[in-house]
């Protein structure tokens, strides 16, 4: 298993913490292979997970393809309309570094917290905010 039960809980907790600071919604998807370009696969997964159904179109997907060693972070239309191009690259770079050091759970946790922190400036938490998307990690073909 890529992540232990406690590591999965660590990531889920990070999502909850990150979403307390922003109205944005964060999901993590882990797959064995992306079968092509990670950004293209992330876009398909975004739709598969119905992430475009948030009220403010402010969902963010952290996509990881393990054996392909590919990562992508994508945001919905509401986010992409206000963020500069390449906004997520530093987060991706830090996650790649953590993975190269075998720090998978900590790397994902830190990336999720950073996503929340960076969204805060554009999508601050609203008093009437509700959790529109699951905080659970989404897995594909990993026997999870």
Buried (B, 14 or more C-beta within 10 A) or exposed (E): EBBEEEBBEBBBBBBBEBBEBBBBBBBBBBBBEBEEEBBEBBBEBBEEBEBEEBEBBBBBBBBBBBEBEBBBBBBBEBBEEEBEEEBBEEBBEBBBEBBEEEBBBBBBBBBBBBBBEBBBEBBEBEEEBEEBBEBEBBBBEEEE
